[in-house]
Amino acid sequence: MPRDVLLNTAFAVQPVLICVYSVSRFLFISAGQTVCRGGTQQPCYKIVYFHDASRRISYEEAHLACRADGGHLVSIETEAEQRLIEKFIESLLASDGDFWIGLRRKKEEVDNSTECQNLYSWSDGSSSKFRNWYVEEPSCGSEICVVMYHQPSAPPGVGGPYMFQWNDDRCNMKNNFICKYSLDVATEPLNPVFPEEHRKKDANVTVVEAKEPVQSLAYILIPSIPVLLLLMVFTAIFWFWLFETGANRCKPKGG
């Protein structure tokens, strides 16, 4: 499918396809059914996957997109919830592409890796200490945001396949993301603004401006077609009359 796709999935639930739209400078998740555990139990989730890797977004952009949709980047609080998220992603049958989750380090630079691991917190305020780090992660340094690995085609590393374990990453990297929705968490819908969309906005304006005069001309011409035809008929009759009159004048009298 040659477009960005948002796929909501759950156990014993048929996957639901929902488009992810980018309009002007705003990225938002189109309204659709949010799939919940057991059908109705909170929390609920949306797994946002972009087929086109160039459309993937940074941590902050993903955070704002989830907030605008009434949720947060996902907090994974137990091993059971980790397995649930894995099932969601497996349903996508997606190609390589990691997913932002809502874990982030408080301090940007930490030399002591032991201290570093204790500085991560969930963006939705969860106090869960559950972690699912890949071997020798987090590496700390300038990598302060966290992704869930999804690299099905990558050769296994020292910790096995790069599938569903967590890794700290630079926050400006472009990835897919996962939103989580809960009635227990107050949300303030926002309109995320993405500066790199300026050029796309300008391109959209150019296209619209180019099409509007053509559409306006069509609206003018179509109702005028009968009048134009009638005018052409009268013009033809008039020239025919002039021709006949001139021809009659040129005939010799008495001939």
Salt bridges, closest charged atoms under 4 A:
ASP4 OD2 - ARG55 NE 3.04
GLU61 OE1 - LYS174 NZ 3.79
ASP69 OD2 - LYS46 NZ 3.01
GLU77 OE1 - LYS180 NZ 2.99
GLU79 OE2 - ARG83 NH2 3.27
GLU81 OE2 - LYS180 NZ 2.88
GLU86 OE2 - ARG83 NH1 2.72
GLU197 OE2 - LYS200 NZ 3.55
